[in-house]
């Protein structure tokens, strides 16, 4: 079976691991086992299984996997927490969460810069006092 590799086409599990930027092991093998594990945990992830038992993922499945990865790896949620989000028990909008995460990172960076400026000012002030004595 020949598949067209357009964005709307199905992707193999290896291609999905690359899209998700899952870290490969020391031998350079992509951790497709992570995706297979998530399939066992989240019933919403349903790859199409074609000839030879190979898994193929459509855009909807890939977006769902991106959401799972974001919630688990970047937001530090538990599997049960992610299940609640996916089952709709908790109303989270992924875009909102991503934006809030980015905003939090920006805020953290700004606070770090401000903190460094204050430290530098204190050092300058102390150096100035030492030089006037």
MOZI-V992495 format. One line per field, one symbol per residue. ss: DSSP state (A for helix, B for strand, O for the rest). phi: phi as a letter, one per 40 degrees, with the letter a starting at -180 (. if undefined). Layout:
ss=???
phi=???
This chain:
ss=OOOOOOOOOOBBAAAAAAAOOOOOOOOOOOOAAAAAAAAAAOOOOOOBBOAAAOBBBOAAAAAAAAAAAAAAAAOOOOAAAAAAAAOOOOOOOAAAAAAAAAAAAAAAAAAAAAAAAAAAAAAAAAAAAAAAO
phi=.cbcccdcccbcccccccdcfccccdcgcccccccccdcccbcccbccbbdgfccbbcdccccccccdcccccccgccdcccdccccgcbcbbdddcccccccccccdccccccdcccdcccccccccccccc
